[in-house]
């Protein structure tokens, strides 16, 4: 399973998204907002914790978070660049 698939699975499970399947989520889909998964700021906090727990990657500020959480592509790229070896 590639990192994008793993991210999608983690988000669905850890944020308890009902009626959402991995194959329903496009790699370039926005993660937040109505055009994306519909996640809100509380989900963002939880998502930061989930990413740190699973990948050991920290998102340290809101500006970086906005950049990283644009889509699954940008999130996967950030994790691959910053994962602890």
C-alpha positions, 0 to 999 in steps of 0.5 A: 500500500503506497503512502497516499492509500495509507493516509486515506485509510488512516483518515477514514478510520481515525476520524471515523468518516462514515460512508467514505471509501479509499477509492472515493478519494482522489489524490488531488482532492482537497482534504478540507472544505466542502469540495473535499472531505468536509473536514473542519478545524477540529479534524485538522488538530486530530489529523496532525496528531494522527500523522505524528503518531503514525509517521513521526512527522510534525507539522509545526505551524498553521502556515505550514499546515495550510500548505501541507493539507492542500491535498493528499498529494501535498500531504504525502509529499510532505511526509515522504520528505520529513519522515524520521528514518 
